[in-house]
Amino acid sequence: MNMQVVNPRYQHYKGPAAGWGALRSVTRFWLDSKQPLKNLRALLKTNQNGGFDCPGCAWGDSPGSDRVKFCENGAKAVNWEATSRSVNAAFFARYSVTQLREQSDYWLEYQGRLTEPMRYDRATDHYVPTSWDDAFGLIAKHLKGLDSPNQADFYTSGRASNEAAYLYQLFGRALGTNNFPDCSNMCHEASGVAMSQSIGIGKGTVTFSDFDKADAIFVLGQNPGTNHPRMLEPLREAVKRGAQVVCFNPLKERGLERFQHPQHPIEMLTNGSEPINTRFFRPALGGDMAAMRAIAKFLLQWEREAVSSNQPSVFDHAFIAAHTQGIDEYLNLLDNSSWQSLVEQSGLTLQELEHAAQLYREAQRVIMCWAMGITQHQHSVAIIQEITNLQLLRGNIGRPGAGLCPVRGHSNVQGDRTMGINERPSAELLDALQQRFKFSVPREEGHNVVEAINAMLAGETRVFVALGGNFAQATPDTPLSHKALQNCELTVQISTKLNRSHLTTGTNALILPCLGRTDIDEQAGGPQAVTVEDSFSMIHASYGQLTPLSTQMRSEPAIIAGMAKTTLGDTPVNWDALIADYREIRKLIADTIPGFTDFNQRLLQPGGFYLGNSAAERQWQTASGKANFKANPLLEDLIPEQAKRSGQQADLIMQTLRSHDQYNTTIYGLDDRYRGVTGQRKVIFANGADIIRLGFKTGQKVDAVSLWDDGLERKIVGFTLLAFDIPAGQAAAYYPEANPLVPLQSFGSGSFTPTSKFIAIRLFASETDKQMIEAKSA
């Protein structure tokens, strides 16, 4: 196997983001796909009209007609999916599940595409081939044998298409449950909750063109250079035209410092680069709410000074009067928030906070962007509502060049929600489904991810079906999550590649191989298109370009329809007819989901169509009909009470993050180019002074234990300490390797999102090192 094997090392990275490093990386992954010519043709169809939507992130496409519309990580995603390597019956005959569990996540996915349906044989500890009919029959048998439909959970990855997601929720609700835990529960759930309460919709209010008009773009808790590389270009262009790009991130990520555009020949030949930001602030973990409140408090001070001296207002009073409510309570909260508390919790100096406020004040049009550095905290909903409050003060929602922009992860995670993948669906959606399909739709709230894991652990969930993703590794508290899956009577994984979830089986388990975004989807009615929704609410058609590796692979819609027909028969729809022609699915979507009128016709527009956004039109779908200022109290202590009850003092506060060679749980390689890490993932980044203070040395192996008072030990072992440019008192480690440290019951208030960006830990000399020393002494 030609897997990347490199001796572990760490060296500070001095180059810019993208550029020659990106081209070398793309070339390596392109050649390693084992079908470079086919994949080159596919890459040139990525994000193009008539081509396929990138299976990577949810960043929107630029409106231009550039020949190349993919980034380094998009190219990795395409070549990783479009490999000629296959995982078939012979592979599973060679390896038992126990043997496969000993392999790394990187090794598992590197083996290639799953090509035929497999059933777990517990007696031999091997997966064995099964037919599609037998697989569907086993699923139907277990679902029909449940005492209640709520004993089944239907998980969804954000890469599922709109068509697949719609059929999935229709199947689940026809069965009788709203149990739809989703990957969004673990990332941007706080964004949806917070914005829905504040402005009446849980989606971003800006489009791609707004970035060309903004005077300032604030980038909060986000690392676009690794997670959304195509975002770097509009940020660079903003800086070049004189706009402010203001970054708040504890780590000075290279993608937010300098950018070398791979498609600009002069830049490449001269090895030049352009700055990405105009100011970089480094708050404490969880300190963003205090920072945003400090900016608002400065604005209030300047507003009062302007009024007293008869100068132009700082606030947009016309907007506030016409479109908002609750400002008096919020301003009172600002008055009662002490500068000392804001400085201490933000981790920034008063001078830094004032400078950030001045940058915000001087901009007439501001876009606020954020990602999981904001959403994975105990108080994430409150942080996002503080961001929203700030925008409301100056009318920065609902006009060109201004608005809210939660930058989503998976390429269709936003579309899944739009299609009804929601454990707490709106009454409007349920009413529309019931009226169209004439069955009694379940009204009881379902399980989110945390609730699903708890239900599995309690024996309340007996069947778990996963539409994509890697639930076993993506979830918090890894040993508990694995135990939960193993407690099920049946686990079903609809997947493109082998991962840890396939090896964390219930009593019975199935692997159902599905087509990926790059594969041609041929049905009775001919080649089919699927659709996705990006972070800007643009709906795109996606046409696969490559012949599937096996005729045994089926599309996600076809697999869902097969499960549904075998379980429910031809109710509430003719499932076979829908799969023959996906336009029939889109007609059902148009009948029941707002904004999709004439779906099939509008999809013919090059570049797709804009779904619209009520808040962007200043139509507030709240109970009051107005946007709401939210006066949330500042937490007195960011460390959760259950962590403090452990009776121990935290050595460091840790966040989990992704390397540059991964996307979510998919590990493309063992390098993290922008952070200078090569050939390793079991590392902990810490401030050099903290390493000395705690009695360790750089390069030493340590074990980390998280603080949580529930009688369980949460521990990771044998991680290498790396001295890194990180604020004192903080640490960082890669996801999912550090997920065992995240307590299942440590989640965001109102969102249930795991607090993966704020974990109180203690460090100890590694037991692995101690054992090696003892062995040498003996």
N, C-alpha and C positions, 0 to 999 in steps of 0.2 A: 504494500500500500504506500502511495506517494504522499503520505501525510507530512505536514510541516513539522520538523523536529529541529529545534534550535536550543543550544545551551542557554539557560536562564541568565539574563544580565539586565542591568538597569543603567541607563545613561541619559542625561538631560537632552531633550529634543530641542534643537535650535531652529529648525526649518519652519516655513509657513504651513498653514493648512492647505490641503489639496496639492496642486502643482505636480512636481516630478514624483514625489512620494506616492501620490494617488495613482499616477499612471503606471508606476512599477507594480503597485498592489493589484490594480485591475488586470494587468497583463498576466500576473501570476495566477490569479483565480480563473481567468479566461482559459489559459492553457491547461490548468488542472481539471477543468470540466470534462476533458477527454473528447469533446466535440467542438473545438474552437471555431471552425468555419460556420457551423450551424448557429452557434451562440453569438457570433459576431453579427450575423443577419438579425438575430432576435434582439440584440442590444440596440441596434439602430431602429427597431420598432418600438422601443420602450417609451411610453408616454407620448406616442405619436398618434395622430388620427388614423384609425384603421389598424393600429397595433394594440399592444396590451399595456395595462396600467402597471407601473412598477410594484412588485410585491413587497417593497420595503415600507418606507414611512408614508405618512398622510399629508406631507407638504404638497401644496397645490402646484399645478403646472404654470409656467410663465406663458402669457398669451401669444408670444412670438412663434415663429416657425423654424426655430433652430433645428439643425440636423441631429444634434446630440442633446438629449433632454434627460440624461441620467447622471448621477453622481457616482463617486467611488463606491459607496456602500450600496447604492442601487445596483451597480454592476456586480458586486459580490452576491447580492440576493438573487439576481437572475442566474448567474453562473452556478451558484450553490444549488438552486432548484433544478436547473436545466443540465444536470450531469448525466453521463451515460452509465454511471455505476448503478447497480440495482441490488436491492435486498429482497431475495426471493425465497422459495421453499428450501432450496439447497443451503442457503445461508442459515436459516433457522434450524435446519437439521444438524448443522455443524456446531452451533452454539446453543447451550441451554440458557434459560433466562437468568439463572444464577451466575453463569459465566459472563453474560452480557452486563450484568449489574456491576461487575468489577471494572468495566471500561469507563473512560471519561465521557462527558457529554459531547465533547469535540469529536472523539472517535466514533461514537454512535451515529451522529448525523453525517459524518464523512463517508460512511459506508454506501450511501446512495439512496435512490428512490425506492419506496415500497411498491411492489408490483403485483401482488396478488393477495386476496383476503386470507387471513390466518386466524386460527382459533387456538387459545392456550390449552394445552393438555397438561393438567396438574400432575398426572401420574408420571409422566416422563420429564416434566419441567421444560418442555419445548413447545414452541408454536408449531402447529401443523396446518397444512392447507385445508381450506373449507370452500364450499361454493357460496356464491352470493345468496342463492335461495336459502341455503341452510343457515347462513349468517343472519339473514333477515328473519328467518323462522325462530332462531334462538332469541333474538331481541323481542319479537312479538310475544313469545312464550313468557318471558320474564315480565314484560310490561303488563300483559293481561293477567298475570298472577299476583300483581300488587294489590294490597288491601285498599290503597288510595293512590290516585295519580301523583300525589305530592310525595310519594316515596321514590320518585325519579327526578334526577337533576339533569338539565340539558345545558351544558357549558358551551360557550362560543368564543373562538379566537377572532380578533378584529380583522383578520385577513379574509374571512368569508365574504363572498359577494352579496350584494343586495338580494339577488334572487334566492341564493341559498338561505340567507338569514330570514327572509320572509317565509319561505316554506317551513323552516325549522320552527319558528314561533307559531305558525299555523298548526303544525303537527302537534306541538306540545300543548297548545290551548285546546285543540280538538280532543286530545287525550284527557285534558282536564286540569292542567297545572300552569302556574306562572313561575315555576322554578327555572329561571334563566340566568344563572350566574354567568358573568361575562368578564373578559379581560379588562374592560373599562372599570370594573369594580376595584381593580388594583392600581389604576393609574389616574385617569382624569375624572373619576366619579365626583370628586369635590368640586370640579369646575362646573359640571352639570347642575349639581345641587345648589351651589352658591349663586350662579347666574340666573337659574330659574326663579329663585326667591327674589333676587334683586331686579332683574330686567325682564323676567317672564319667558326666557328661552335659554336652554343650556348649551348653545353653540356660539362660536365666535361671531362677532358682528362685522368683521372686515373681509375684504376680498384682496386678491393679489395686487390689483391696481392701486389700492390704498397705500401700499408701501412706497409708491412713487410720489405720493402727495404729502406724506407725513413730515412734520418739522422735527419730530423726535420719536424714536422707537426705543422703548424700555424693554430689555430682555431679562427676565427674572427667572432664576432657578432653572436654567436651560443650557444645554451644551449642543448647539446646532451643528458644530463641526463634525461630531460623531453621529448624532442621532437624527439630524435633519440637514445634511450637507448642502442641499439645494437652497436652503435659506440664506447661506452666506453671500450669495450673489446680490440679492436685493439689499442686504445690510451694507455690503461694500459700496453699492451704487448710491445708497443713502448718504454715506459718509462723503463720497466724492462730490455730491451736489450740495454739501454743506449742512445736511441734517445731523442731529445729534443721535448717536446710538449709545445708549446708557445701559451698561450691564451690571446686574447684581448677581454675583455667584461667589461662593467661598473659594472655589478653585479658578485660577486664571487659565481657563481652557484655551489651547492654542487656536481653536477655530473661532474664538471671540477676540483674538489678538491680531493675527495677520493672515491674509488669504492670497494665494497665488492661483489665478484662474487657468485651468488646464487648456482652455480653448482660446486663450490670448497668446499668440505666438511671441510677441515682443517680451511679455512678462516671463514666458518660459525660457526663451533664449538668453535673456539677461539675468535670469534667476531672481527677478524682482517680485515684489508683493505689495499689497495695499493693506492699510489698517482697516479693521472691522469695527472698532469702537472709538468713541471720543472720550469716554470716561468709564472706569471700571471700579465698582464698589464691592467690597468683600464682607458681607454680613455674617453674623453668627448663624449656625444652622437653626432654622425656625425663627430667625429674627426679622424676616421680611415684613411681617405685619407691623412690627414696631417701626420699621423704616418707612413704610408707606404712611403710617399714621403721623410720623414726624414731618413728612413732606406736607401732609394736609394741615398740620398744626402751623407750620410756617406760612402756608397760603392764607390761613385764617388771620394770622398776625399781620401779614401784608395787606389783606383785604381791609382790615380795620384801620390800618395806617392810611390806605388810599382814601377811604371814606372821610377820615378826619381832615385830610389835606386836599379834599375835593379833586383827587386824581382818578383816572379810569379804574374801574373795578377789576379785581383779580378773579372773582367768581363770575360765572355766567348766570346772572340773576334771571334773565328772561327764560332760559332753559329750565332752571331750577323751579321757577314758579309754574311753568306750563307743564312740566313733564315729571316732576319728582314729588315725593312726600317723605317726611321723617327727618328733614335737615336740622330742625331745632334740637332734637334729641342727639343727633350726631355731633353738632357743634358743641353742645354741652359736654359730651364725652371728650372732645378734643381739649376743651378747657381744663377738664379734670385729669387729663393724662400728663403726668409730670415729665419734664425733659429728662430727668435722671432715669426714670424707668424706660423711656424710649431709647436713650443712649445705651443703657446697660443691656437691654434685651436685643437690640438691633446688632450690637457688636461693632457699631460705627461711631465715630466721634461726632460731636455736635456740628463741627465745621463741615464734615463730609455730608451730613444730613442736610445742612443748609445749602450746600453746593448742589446736591441732587434736587432739592426743591426749586432752586433757581433755574436749573436746566429745564425742569418741568414747566415752571411759570413762563419762561421765555418762548416756549413753543406754542403756537396757536393750534396745532393739530398733533395729537399724541396717540400712538398705538402702544398698548400694553400687551406684551407677549409673555407667556410662561409655560412651563412644563413641570415635570415631576419633582423638581426641587422645591416647588410650591405645593404640590397636591398631596404629598405623602408625609403629612404631619398630623398630629392630633388636632390642631386648630386650622387645618387647610381651608375649610369652608369660610372661616372668619378672615383668613388672609386674603382670599379671592374677593370677598365682599369689601374688604378694605381697599383693594385695588380698584374695584368698581366705584366705591364712594369717591375716590380721588378723581376718577374720570367724570363722574356726575357733577362735581363741583365746578368744572370748567366746560361742561357740555361736550365732552370728548367721546360721545357715543352717538351714532346716527348722523354723521356727516363725513364727507370725503377726507381721507387721510387720518382718520381717528377711529378708535374703537378698542374692543377687547379681542384678544387672539390667543386662546388656549391652543397650543401646538400639539396636536394629537400624535400618537405613536403609530400603531398599525395602520395599514393603508386603507382599511375600511371600518375602523372601529367606530367612527361617527355614523357611518351608514347603517351599521348593525342596529344602533339605537333607533335611528329613524325608522327602520323596518319593524320595530316592535320587540327587539331583544331587550327586555326590561323586566326585572323581577317586580317592579312597582309601576305597572303600566298606567297610563292616564285613562280616565273613564271614557274620553272621546275615542281613543283607539279601540277599547273593548266594545263600545257601542257600535262603532263602524264595522268591526269584525262580525259581531252578532247579527247585525242587520244584513250584511252581505252574504254570510254563510249559513244563517238560520240554525245555529246551535247555541246552547247555553254556554257562554264564555265564562271561565272561572274568574271570580272577582277577588279572591283572597290573595294577599301579597305573597310573593314567592321568596326563594333564597337568593341572596347575593353570594359571593365567593366565601366569605367568612362564615356565613350562616350555613352554606352547603357543607363545608368541612365539619362544622359542629354537628350537623345532622347526620353525616356519615359516621362520625365517631360515636354518636349516640345510637346507631343502628336504625335511625329513622329514614335514611335514604338507602335504598337497596339496589337501584340501577343508576349508573352514571354514564352519560353519553357526552363525548367531547367532540365538537365540530372544530377540529384543528387545535393548534396550540400545544403546550407542554405543561399541563396543569400541575403535575407532580413537582416540577422545578420552579414554575413561575410563582407559586403560592408561598406565603410566609410559613415560618415554623416547620421547616421541611420534614423532620421526622414525624410530626403529628399529621401533616398533610399526606404523607405516604401511608401512614397507618389508617387514615380515613379512607383512602382509595381501596386499600386491602380489605377493609371491612365490608365492602359492597359484595352483592351476589353476582353482579355483572358489571364490567367496565368495557366501554366501547370507545375506541379511538379512531376517528376519521382523520387520516394523516397523509402527508406526502413523504415524510422521512422518519426514520427510527429515532426515538428519543426516550428519556427516562420514564415517561408516563406509560409506555408500552410494557415496561418491566416492573411496574408497580400495579399489579393486577388484583382484581377482585377474585372471588372464587372461580368465576368464569370470565374470560376476556376475549375480545375480538380486536383485530387490527383491520381496518377497512381502507385500502389504498385509494386516494383520490387524485384527480388531476390538479395541477398547480396553475397559477396564472399564466405561465408560459406555454401550456399545452393546448393543442387544438381540441376543442370540445365538439365532437361530431355526434349529433343525435339524429333521430328519424327525419326531422325537418331540415337537416343539413348542419353546417358549422354554426355554433351558437356564440353570441356575445353575452358577457355578464357585465354588471355595472358596479361602480364603487362611488363613494362620496368622500371628497378630501376635506381638509380642515377649513376650507373656504366655502363649503356647501356647494361645490361644483360636482355635478354628476357626469361621470365619464363612462363610455363603453370600452370594454376590454376584450380583444380577440386574441386567443392563444395562437402562437406561431409555429410550434414544434410538434412533430408527431409523438404521441405518448410512447414511453418505453414498452408498454404492455397493453394488450387488449383487455386485460383483467382490471385495469384501473378505470374507475368511474368518476364522473363529475360529482361535486358536492350536492347540487340539486338532485341528481339522479339517485344518489345514496339516500338522501333524506326522503325522497318520494318512495323509494323501495321499502324503507322502514315503515313509513306511514301506511302504504297500501297493505302491507302484510299484517299490520297491527289493526288498522281501522277499516280496511276495504276501500271502496270508492266513495268515501265520505271524509270531509264535507265537499271534496272536489274529485275530479277524475285525475289522479296523480300522473298517470301515463301520458295523458294529453298535454299536461303542463311541461313535461320533460321533452316531449317531441319538439316543442317550439317554445323557447323561453319568453317569446313575446306574449304568450298567454299568461305567464306569471306576472309580467309587467302590467298587463291589463288589470289583474287583481290588485296589484300595488296601487295603480291609479284610482281604483274604486274605493280604497280604504285608507290610504296615507295622504295627508294634505300636501299639496305642492307638486304632485305627479300627474296632473291632468295632461292628456295627450303624451304620455311617457314615451311610447315607441316613436312617435313622430319627432318629438323634441330631441331625442337621442341621436337623430341623424345629423344634427348641427355639429360641424367640426369643433372639437374641444369640449363638447357636451353642453350642459345648460346649468344655469344658476338656480338653485332651489329657493333662494330668497331667505330673508331673515327679518322677523318682525321688529326686533329691537333696532336693527339698522334703519328701519323705516320710522323709528320712533313711535311704534305701536307696542305698548307694554302689556303683555298677556299675563298680568298679575291681577289679584283680586280687586285692587284699587284702580286698575287701569293706568297706573303710573309706575315709574321706576322708584325703587325703594332704597333710601339710605339705610344701612344696617349698622346699628350702634352696638357692636360686639365688644364686651370687655376684654382688655388685654390680660392674658394669663399671667398670674403672679409668678409661676415657675413652669418652665417648659418640660421639665422632667416629670413624667406621669407619676401619680401617687403610688401605683403598684410597683414601680421601679424603686421609689424612695423607701417603700416598706421592706425592701430586701435588707435594709440595715447597712448597706455598703455604699461607699462613695465611688462614683464613676471615675475611672481614670480618664476616659475620653468619650466624646459623643461621636458616633459613627454614622455615616451615610453609605448606602449601597449605590453603585453606579455601573455603567457599562463601559467596556473597553472599545477601542476603535475597530477591533476585529470581531465584533458580534452585533447581532440585532436581537433584542430581547433575550430569550433563552438560547437562541441559535449562535453557537460559537464557530465563527469562520476560521479562526486561527488563534495562536497563543501570544500574539503581539498586541501592544497598545502603543502605536507609533507616536502619537502626540504626547503621551506621558513618558515615553522613553523606556517602556517595559518590553522585554523580548523573551519569548519562550516560557512564560509562566503566567499563572492567574491567581495562585494562592499567595496574595500579597496584601499587606495593610499599609496604606499611605498615612504617614503621621508627620507632624512638625518635628524637626530635628531636636529642638529644645525639649519637647515633650518626651522624646525617646530617652534623652539623658536624664530628665527629671524622674522618669519611671524606673530608672536603673537598667535600661537595656542598651544595646548597641545596634547601629544600622546594619542590616543584613542578618540580624539574629532571628531565629524562628521562635514564634510565640503562639500561644493558644489564647483565644478570646472567649469570654463568657459575658452574656448580656444579663443585665439586672432586671429581675421580674419576680415578684413574690407569688408563686403558685405551686411551689414544690417541685418544679421541673428544672433540670439543668439544660441550658441552651449554650452550645459550645461549638467552636470551630478550632481545628488543631493544625499545627505545622505551617502557619502562615509566616512569610518573610516580611520583616519590618523594613520599609523603605522611607528614608528621610525625603520629604516632599514639600513643595511650596504650598502649604496649607495653614490656615490660621491656627494659632495655639488652642489646644483643647479639643481639636477636631481630628477625626480620622475618616478614612474611606476604604472600602473594599469592594471587589467585584460582585455583582449579581449574576447568577443565582448562588454562587459559592457561599456568600454570607447570609443567605436567606434563613439558615437555621437559627440565627440570632434574633430574628424578628418575631416577637411573641404573637400568637394568633389573636389574642385579645387586646393587642395594642393597635388600635385603629382610629381613624379620624372621626371626630364628633360629627354626626349627621351624614357621614359618607361611607363608613366602614372600610375606608381605604387603609391598607397596612402602612404603618409609620416607618417606612423603610429609609427615610431620610433623617431619622432621629432615633438612634439606638444607644442607650447608655451601656457602656461596656467596661470590663476590667481585663487587663492583660497579664499573662503569666508566662514564664519561661516554658517553652514547649516540652511537653512530655516526650515527644518524638526525639528531641535533642538529648534529653536526660537518658532515655533508653539507649541511644547510640553511644553516649559517653560511658554508661555502665557496661555495655557490651564490650567496648574497647578495653576498659579497665580489667574485665574478667579475662 
